[in-house]
Amino acid sequence: MLTATFDTLPALAGSEIGVSDWLTIDQARIDLFAEATGDRQWIHLDAERAKREMPGGKTIAHGYLTLSLIPFLIADLLKIEGLARGINYGSDKVRFTNMVPVGSRVRARQKLLSVDPKGGGLRLVSEITIEIEGERRPACVAETITIIYDR
């Protein structure tokens, strides 16, 4: 884990922050996401049909499930001392570039693109790449924006 303060954080702009541990995407997680969002498309839930009709013969994770894992995956990559709170300000340039078949392992690679003052805090823009074990093409690439405040 990389450690920074509000004073040292701007110097990290342009740097790779780190790579998370692998996380297995199982059918239970996909099912829970489908239930929470109402996105019950067969490509995510119907294993028998996926065996017949999907490349690789498996159900796949929702793209937005993959995107929603970013906060969890990067949580242990950067510790900011003196942090009072952080808010998700949004995402830019989100692309789903590969399917995540059930049983796959994914991880996040974070690069801090910029650090700028914003409303009494700091605005952090990161490029997050969600990699799939054994695949050359990532599952997702997104620019995420977070605003953090010190104590």
Contacts in CASP RR format, 6 or more apart in sequence:
PFRMAT RR
TARGET T0000
AUTHOR 0000-0000-0000
METHOD contacts of the structure
MODEL  1
MLTATFDTLPALAGSEIGVSDWLTIDQARIDLFAEATGDRQWIHLDAERA
KREMPGGKTIAHGYLTLSLIPFLIADLLKIEGLARGINYGSDKVRFTNMV
PVGSRVRARQKLLSVDPKGGGLRLVSEITIEIEGERRPACVAETITIIYD
R
1 76 0 8 1.000
1 77 0 8 1.000
1 78 0 8 1.000
1 79 0 8 1.000
2 12 0 8 1.000
2 17 0 8 1.000
2 18 0 8 1.000
2 77 0 8 1.000
2 78 0 8 1.000
2 79 0 8 1.000
3 78 0 8 1.000
3 79 0 8 1.000
3 80 0 8 1.000
3 81 0 8 1.000
4 12 0 8 1.000
4 78 0 8 1.000
4 79 0 8 1.000
4 80 0 8 1.000
4 81 0 8 1.000
5 80 0 8 1.000
5 81 0 8 1.000
5 82 0 8 1.000
6 80 0 8 1.000
6 82 0 8 1.000
6 122 0 8 1.000
6 148 0 8 1.000
6 150 0 8 1.000
9 80 0 8 1.000
9 115 0 8 1.000
9 122 0 8 1.000
9 124 0 8 1.000
10 115 0 8 1.000
10 122 0 8 1.000
12 112 0 8 1.000
12 115 0 8 1.000
13 112 0 8 1.000
13 113 0 8 1.000
13 114 0 8 1.000
13 115 0 8 1.000
14 111 0 8 1.000
14 112 0 8 1.000
14 113 0 8 1.000
14 114 0 8 1.000
15 111 0 8 1.000
15 112 0 8 1.000
16 109 0 8 1.000
16 110 0 8 1.000
16 111 0 8 1.000
16 112 0 8 1.000
17 74 0 8 1.000
17 77 0 8 1.000
17 78 0 8 1.000
17 110 0 8 1.000
17 111 0 8 1.000
17 112 0 8 1.000
17 126 0 8 1.000
18 77 0 8 1.000
18 78 0 8 1.000
18 109 0 8 1.000
18 110 0 8 1.000
19 77 0 8 1.000
19 107 0 8 1.000
19 108 0 8 1.000
19 109 0 8 1.000
19 110 0 8 1.000
20 73 0 8 1.000
20 74 0 8 1.000
20 76 0 8 1.000
20 77 0 8 1.000
20 107 0 8 1.000
20 108 0 8 1.000
20 109 0 8 1.000
20 110 0 8 1.000
21 76 0 8 1.000
21 107 0 8 1.000
22 105 0 8 1.000
22 106 0 8 1.000
22 107 0 8 1.000
22 133 0 8 1.000
23 69 0 8 1.000
23 72 0 8 1.000
23 73 0 8 1.000
23 105 0 8 1.000
23 106 0 8 1.000
23 107 0 8 1.000
24 103 0 8 1.000
24 104 0 8 1.000
24 105 0 8 1.000
25 61 0 8 1.000
25 65 0 8 1.000
25 100 0 8 1.000
25 102 0 8 1.000
25 103 0 8 1.000
25 104 0 8 1.000
25 105 0 8 1.000
25 106 0 8 1.000
26 102 0 8 1.000
26 103 0 8 1.000
27 47 0 8 1.000
27 59 0 8 1.000
27 102 0 8 1.000
27 103 0 8 1.000
29 61 0 8 1.000
29 65 0 8 1.000
30 44 0 8 1.000
30 45 0 8 1.000
30 59 0 8 1.000
30 61 0 8 1.000
30 62 0 8 1.000
30 65 0 8 1.000
30 102 0 8 1.000
31 45 0 8 1.000
33 39 0 8 1.000
33 44 0 8 1.000
33 61 0 8 1.000
33 62 0 8 1.000
33 64 0 8 1.000
33 65 0 8 1.000
33 68 0 8 1.000
34 40 0 8 1.000
34 44 0 8 1.000
34 45 0 8 1.000
34 62 0 8 1.000
37 62 0 8 1.000
37 64 0 8 1.000
39 62 0 8 1.000
39 64 0 8 1.000
42 49 0 8 1.000
42 50 0 8 1.000
43 50 0 8 1.000
43 54 0 8 1.000
43 59 0 8 1.000
43 60 0 8 1.000
44 59 0 8 1.000
44 60 0 8 1.000
44 61 0 8 1.000
44 62 0 8 1.000
45 59 0 8 1.000
46 59 0 8 1.000
47 58 0 8 1.000
47 59 0 8 1.000
47 102 0 8 1.000
50 57 0 8 1.000
50 58 0 8 1.000
50 59 0 8 1.000
50 60 0 8 1.000
51 57 0 8 1.000
51 58 0 8 1.000
54 60 0 8 1.000
55 99 0 8 1.000
56 101 0 8 1.000
57 101 0 8 1.000
58 101 0 8 1.000
58 102 0 8 1.000
58 103 0 8 1.000
59 101 0 8 1.000
59 102 0 8 1.000
60 99 0 8 1.000
60 100 0 8 1.000
60 101 0 8 1.000
60 102 0 8 1.000
61 99 0 8 1.000
61 100 0 8 1.000
61 101 0 8 1.000
61 102 0 8 1.000
61 104 0 8 1.000
61 139 0 8 1.000
63 96 0 8 1.000
63 100 0 8 1.000
63 139 0 8 1.000
63 140 0 8 1.000
66 96 0 8 1.000
66 100 0 8 1.000
66 106 0 8 1.000
66 130 0 8 1.000
66 139 0 8 1.000
66 140 0 8 1.000
67 91 0 8 1.000
67 94 0 8 1.000
67 96 0 8 1.000
67 130 0 8 1.000
67 140 0 8 1.000
67 142 0 8 1.000
69 106 0 8 1.000
69 108 0 8 1.000
69 130 0 8 1.000
70 108 0 8 1.000
70 128 0 8 1.000
70 130 0 8 1.000
70 142 0 8 1.000
70 144 0 8 1.000
71 88 0 8 1.000
73 106 0 8 1.000
73 107 0 8 1.000
73 108 0 8 1.000
73 130 0 8 1.000
74 108 0 8 1.000
74 110 0 8 1.000
74 126 0 8 1.000
74 128 0 8 1.000
77 108 0 8 1.000
77 110 0 8 1.000
78 110 0 8 1.000
78 112 0 8 1.000
80 148 0 8 1.000
82 150 0 8 1.000
82 151 0 8 1.000
83 148 0 8 1.000
83 149 0 8 1.000
83 150 0 8 1.000
83 151 0 8 1.000
84 149 0 8 1.000
84 150 0 8 1.000
84 151 0 8 1.000
85 148 0 8 1.000
85 149 0 8 1.000
86 146 0 8 1.000
86 147 0 8 1.000
86 148 0 8 1.000
86 149 0 8 1.000
87 146 0 8 1.000
87 147 0 8 1.000
87 148 0 8 1.000
88 144 0 8 1.000
88 145 0 8 1.000
88 146 0 8 1.000
89 123 0 8 1.000
89 145 0 8 1.000
89 146 0 8 1.000
89 147 0 8 1.000
90 144 0 8 1.000
90 145 0 8 1.000
91 142 0 8 1.000
91 143 0 8 1.000
91 144 0 8 1.000
91 145 0 8 1.000
92 125 0 8 1.000
92 142 0 8 1.000
92 143 0 8 1.000
92 145 0 8 1.000
93 141 0 8 1.000
93 142 0 8 1.000
93 143 0 8 1.000
94 140 0 8 1.000
94 141 0 8 1.000
94 142 0 8 1.000
94 143 0 8 1.000
95 140 0 8 1.000
95 141 0 8 1.000
95 142 0 8 1.000
96 139 0 8 1.000
96 140 0 8 1.000
97 137 0 8 1.000
97 138 0 8 1.000
97 139 0 8 1.000
97 140 0 8 1.000
97 141 0 8 1.000
98 132 0 8 1.000
98 135 0 8 1.000
98 137 0 8 1.000
98 138 0 8 1.000
98 139 0 8 1.000
99 139 0 8 1.000
100 106 0 8 1.000
100 132 0 8 1.000
100 139 0 8 1.000
104 132 0 8 1.000
104 133 0 8 1.000
105 132 0 8 1.000
105 133 0 8 1.000
106 130 0 8 1.000
106 131 0 8 1.000
106 132 0 8 1.000
106 133 0 8 1.000
106 139 0 8 1.000
107 130 0 8 1.000
107 131 0 8 1.000
107 133 0 8 1.000
108 128 0 8 1.000
108 129 0 8 1.000
108 130 0 8 1.000
108 131 0 8 1.000
109 128 0 8 1.000
109 129 0 8 1.000
109 131 0 8 1.000
110 126 0 8 1.000
110 127 0 8 1.000
110 128 0 8 1.000
111 126 0 8 1.000
111 127 0 8 1.000
111 129 0 8 1.000
112 124 0 8 1.000
112 125 0 8 1.000
112 126 0 8 1.000
113 125 0 8 1.000
113 126 0 8 1.000
113 127 0 8 1.000
113 143 0 8 1.000
114 123 0 8 1.000
114 124 0 8 1.000
114 125 0 8 1.000
115 122 0 8 1.000
115 123 0 8 1.000
115 124 0 8 1.000
115 125 0 8 1.000
116 122 0 8 1.000
116 123 0 8 1.000
117 123 0 8 1.000
118 147 0 8 1.000
119 147 0 8 1.000
120 149 0 8 1.000
121 147 0 8 1.000
121 148 0 8 1.000
121 149 0 8 1.000
121 150 0 8 1.000
122 147 0 8 1.000
122 148 0 8 1.000
122 149 0 8 1.000
123 145 0 8 1.000
123 146 0 8 1.000
123 147 0 8 1.000
124 145 0 8 1.000
124 146 0 8 1.000
124 147 0 8 1.000
124 148 0 8 1.000
125 143 0 8 1.000
125 144 0 8 1.000
125 145 0 8 1.000
126 143 0 8 1.000
126 144 0 8 1.000
126 146 0 8 1.000
127 141 0 8 1.000
127 142 0 8 1.000
127 143 0 8 1.000
128 140 0 8 1.000
128 141 0 8 1.000
128 142 0 8 1.000
128 143 0 8 1.000
128 144 0 8 1.000
129 138 0 8 1.000
129 140 0 8 1.000
129 141 0 8 1.000
130 138 0 8 1.000
130 139 0 8 1.000
130 140 0 8 1.000
130 141 0 8 1.000
131 138 0 8 1.000
131 139 0 8 1.000
132 138 0 8 1.000
132 139 0 8 1.000
END
